[in-house]
Amino acid sequence: MSAFLQYVVNGLTSGAFLALVALGYTMIYGIIRLINFAHGDVVMVGSFAGYTIVTTLVAQHWPVAVVVLVALVAGMAITGGLGMLIERVAYQPLLNSSRLAILISALGVSLALEEGVRIIFGAGFSSYPNILPAANFSLGGAHASYVQLVMFGLCLLLMLGLYLYVHRTATGTAMRALAMDRDAARLMGINVERTILLTFLLGSVLAGASGVMQGLYYSQINFIMGFLLGLRAFTAAVLGGIGNIPGAMVAGLLIGLIGSFSDGYVSSQWTDAIIFAVLIGVLVFKPTGLFGERVAERA
Amino acid sequence: MTPAQTAQAARRRRLTPRLPGAGMATRAAVTGAACLLSLLLPLLLSQYAMSVAVTVVTFAILGLGLNVVVGYAGLLDLGYAAFFAIGAYTSSLLELHLHLSFWETLPLAVIAAAISGCIIGYPTLRLRSDYLAIVTLGFGEIVRIIATNLNVTGGPNGLYGIPAATVFGTSILTSNAQYYLGLFLMAVAVAVTGLLSRSRLGRAWRSLREDETASEAVGVPATKVKLLAYIMGAMVGALAGMFFSARFGAIDPTSFTYNTSVMILIVVIVGGMGSIPGMILGAAIVVALPEVLRPISNYRLLLFALALIVLMLARPQGIWPARRSRPGSFTAPPEPAGEAPAPAGRRSEPGSVLLSVAGLGHSFGGVTAIGDVSFDLHAGEILSLIGPNGAGKTTVFNCITGLVTPQRGSVLLGGRSLRKLRPHKIVRLGVARTFQSIRLFEGLDVAENCLVGLAAHQGRLLARHGLLGRTTAADRRQALRWLEFAGLSGQAHLLAAQLSYGDRRRLEIARALMSAPLILLLDEPGAGTNPTEKQALMQLIRQVRDSGVAVLLIEHDMDLVMGLSDRVIVLDQGHTIAAGPPAQVRSDARVIDAYLGREETESAETVEEVLGWRS
């Protein structure tokens, strides 16, 4: 029983990190029908940005709370800028071309980010310094740290913020309209290019937050970490119903849990096979994901 | 220009053929020179370069296979390496355990891949193509993970000691020999995929890629055709897998990762989707470019990645995009003597009941689109379905043609129920349709749009005409005849996207008639036509009726309805409120209420004015 609870705690933590990334996939897919293969690598860049900041500031003996805050905010700012840069350079010129051309461009960006980071930081693991308090509390036999609790809360807060932004503001409505019909949205006076750019900004900011938190939590990062992360996050986006923001959140947590149970009860070697089998199984019975998609079928 | 127009203009630009100077002769010369060069390559290159060339050939075969799925059928596959792996493992295991030779394992490996193509294809058939991407990716990963974790496949270490292929008793060991074997297998893949592309199946794939709903509505069995794309693609992939394992004598799961799938996809897109020379060129670039960059090894993948982005920005359609059918190539051979010049549909006894709709009802969520609709359509008549917007007219069409399965009531064609039949089956039974928002295969030319319609009465794509059945002279004659009938014979070589609005409507009618229907369902054919076009359209519809095809018409244009119809049915809020000859319906009080609301003081003149009903 305590093992089970422990898996739940760990699964929810990794699931929350995953959900933040899945949101980026689902938003970007919803708005330009692109599986943004570079998104996992944006998370990775966020992790490395956080790593650089944390190691620099820790060396100068800044207080831990300030270091974490600065790393988080700067990491989010850097990935946000990176996301917009990627959109402008590699995607926007291809928005009216075939969707596969843009997909290959995304694969190119993904590889470029990985290789760029590898050249700067090397191919091995980089380790965040261990600066977070390790204080634990017991939860029905399972252990959860306060850090886990705070990070989980922060993830939920960011997701809630995004949800409210997309569903309650005029810009958010413009985004959803754009996801339904780009031409009609343009005719209604929506600045399509800027709204797409804004979507990339939001998705990438969340990716940065997830990257820095994962670095702080797991400590070990490397240039290839974005691949598996991206794969699982995209799976979560599809599982939740593509374009569906709450769906991506729930499915992210769900995939985190499935992964944690599979690691614990089966073997981590089979985890990805199990995750994909669950996905395929769900799609066979519910072709639009668990919670239904929110994008218009391409006419 | 509106954004829609801009997008359409962009699409037209994109669809116009590239390489304008490359005529037939140039193409043939280039192809000949390339063949000669590829045969002489071992004389020109070092051993090391030849081993790279063998890898190029392997990826070219893989590209050709994936091209069937992605390029022809338009299905995104991110796990294609799975078939590469299945071919490699099947062949290796059979050689190691049953001591079969390379060539003996060939059919078995290809069959194993075909079966796995079925397995992956089947559950995903109902999914939209974007979901397909992740499901195929998942399938690819599952295959790799299984190979990594099973004992029989050698786990992470893989299999080794796989014998080399032998040709006429000689083992294929040197790079040069491997190169020629690879070249042979590649030639096989080129021949097979080339034949597929020109076959009826190829046309069905292209129509599916352009518009799945329209494709089913003209008689293409979409699920079967999609499955065949997976199977054909998988079989070619297995060929590459066998070659790969025989070449190295050892395989392990790291050769069949997601990255491999991505590399193959890059070959297809960079080369130019749907194009066979494009695949070979794409493979050369994807494999050779990183090799060329080897001297700056630390930066080569970064440069490769940047080159990929630049390449896509510069040529989003790929380096050597698929060639469209040559302009003017569509000429039908002369009519054999004795054949009737006018197109003839399947004849049925005039006046007999063809289609019988009874108690039809359907709701979407809480909205009742149709409550209770009943009518009969007789052979040789034009029956119009009119009613205010939202009356349920198009839903009636969708229920008849199988796009929507009606919740209540029955649809009988000559006594046979059409309920729950797939749209393509219904077309085969003789019910063809057009769409309110025109749905053509924009990227196919006018003649090809028509020829897709043949799928309906060719029936069993596989059995009757063979998988690689080519378009016969009779097929072409028939297409040209219907195009002439619709007044489009001069435009046969244009892309559907290049036609004017009125021509697009007429092409949709010609395409529907290709299926030799008993009944033609027209959904607002008069929308957006000017008075001259309307006259021509009316003439066309009368001719259709006179050729023996009964017409069921949805239309708002009352001139058209009153001028054409033998009988009119009026729907309001999902119910039939009137039926009869035009003159009778026109004066029906309930019809006037439905259109104008219950306003007792409304004068008859106003009604006539508003509806434009003039006698």
Interface residues (C-beta under 8 A of the other chain):
Chain A: Y29 R33 I35 V89 A90 P93 L94 N96 S97 S98 L100 A101 I102 L103 I104 S105 L107 G108 V109 S110 L111 A112 E115 G116 I119 R182 D183 R186 L187 V192 F227 L231 F234 T235 V238 I242 Q269 W270 D272 A273 I275 F276 A277 L279 I280 L283 V284 P287 E297 A299
Chain B: T2 P3 A4 A7 A10 R11 R14 V70 L76 P123 T124 R126 L127 R128 D130 Y131 A133 I134 V135 L137 G138 F139 E141 I142 I145 I146 T148 N149 Y258 V262 L265 I266 I269 V270 M273 N298 Y299 L301 L302 F304 A305 L306 A307 L308 I309 M312 L313 P316 Q317 S437
